[in-house]
Amino acid sequence: MGHVLVTGATGGIGVALVGALVEAGHQVTAVGRDVGRLDVRGIEADLAEPGTLAAAMRTLEDAGQLADVQALVHCAGISPVASVADADSETLRRTLAVNVGSAAELVRLTLPALRRSRGHVVFVNAAPGMSGVARWSAFVGSKAALRELADSLREEEATYGVRVTTVYPGATATDLLGEVRSAFGRPYDPGRCIRPETIAAMICWVLSAPPDAYPCELSVLPSPG
Ligand SMILES: NC(=O)c1ccc[n+]([C@@H]2O[C@H](COP(=O)([O-])OP(=O)(O)OC[C@H]3O[C@@H](n4cnc5c(N)ncnc54)[C@H](OP(=O)(O)O)[C@@H]3O)[C@@H](O)[C@H]2O)c1
């Protein structure tokens, strides 16, 4: 049981994750734009502006609760469907900022606490093996960067005992997936997708790994059939 910082807590997977973490006895702080509607403590922040996060996190520091953070789960993400030719520079900037830049900045801000607690960073990435997808370049590029960030961070922080896990969910039944499928002109049947609660349970399981080992990567696919 510990204090877990969660981004994307207002989304399909994030809401399920907050519920599962609370159920498991964790103290949860949500970081995001509209976290006031959640039942856990919230820090208002726009992850598209990573440079504002240090100031936003000061409220947690002032409350004396930044120091006891034991895990960070970066679940926030945006997923614009547009080619490089069609996307404006702001779309690319925002996608990189929300999906990877804010993750790096939140890690930086919480590292003293994570080192002290020999804590855990979990990055929610995207479908296993996804690369080079036409009309999804900003999203796919940002998730590739997030994977490399995770792998580098794992090396950097190993001596401090900080664990770093990337979770790669396959199609999960959320509004975001519905929008993406619609933009690609592909069918969306939530009944054939992973339930957000299942991804949430798996992230909780990752966080509860015993002291001698942990999953550093976890690919999750819908069961066949
Ligand atoms: N659903 C899938 O099939 C699937 C598959 C693989 C990976 N994933 C990944 O799983 C994660 C969650 O996806 P989801 O399906 O749950 O998506 P979602 O329902 O759209 O949730 C996205 C979350 O990100 C937050 N967010 C977006 N822009 C933000 C910003 N500028 N500042 C702060 N927060 C921001 C949203 O907050 P607001 O409420 O403020 O918008 C929301 O909480 C994403 O990283 C996604 O790439 C999803």
The ligand as a Gaussian input file, in Angstrom:
#p B3LYP/6-31G(d) Opt

LIG

0 1
 N       -8.250000       2.442000     -25.295000
 C       -7.359000       1.683000     -25.944000
 O       -7.701000       0.827000     -26.776000
 C       -5.893000       1.859000     -25.661000
 C       -5.012000       0.918000     -26.217000
 C       -3.658000       1.065000     -25.982000
 C       -3.191000       2.095000     -25.210000
 N       -4.066000       2.997000     -24.679000
 C       -3.498000       4.076000     -23.877000
 O       -4.123000       4.084000     -22.609000
 C       -4.126000       5.415000     -22.093000
 C       -5.525000       5.771000     -21.647000
 O       -6.374000       5.623000     -22.767000
 P       -7.973000       5.694000     -22.659000
 O       -8.497000       4.811000     -23.718000
 O       -8.406000       5.523000     -21.258000
 O       -8.188000       7.205000     -23.166000
 P       -9.194000       8.360000     -22.667000
 O      -10.448000       7.777000     -22.136000
 O       -9.282000       9.323000     -23.818000
 O       -8.393000       9.036000     -21.466000
 C       -7.285000       9.867000     -21.734000
 C       -6.886000      10.549000     -20.453000
 O       -5.779000      11.447000     -20.759000
 C       -6.102000      12.717000     -20.214000
 N       -5.525000      13.825000     -20.961000
 C       -5.575000      14.047000     -22.286000
 N       -5.012000      15.242000     -22.572000
 C       -4.621000      15.783000     -21.398000
 C       -3.990000      16.998000     -21.048000
 N       -3.650000      17.918000     -21.953000
 N       -3.742000      17.240000     -19.733000
 C       -4.114000      16.333000     -18.793000
 N       -4.703000      15.161000     -19.058000
 C       -4.957000      14.888000     -20.362000
 C       -7.601000      12.801000     -20.307000
 O       -8.060000      13.840000     -19.465000
 P       -9.373000      14.723000     -19.814000
 O      -10.500000      14.009000     -19.109000
 O       -9.049000      16.047000     -19.221000
 O       -9.501000      14.750000     -21.309000
 C       -7.999000      11.404000     -19.852000
 O       -7.962000      11.326000     -18.439000
 C       -3.573000       6.311000     -23.208000
 O       -2.211000       6.586000     -22.968000
 C       -3.739000       5.458000     -24.447000
 O       -2.790000       5.778000     -25.467000
 C       -5.402000       2.904000     -24.881000

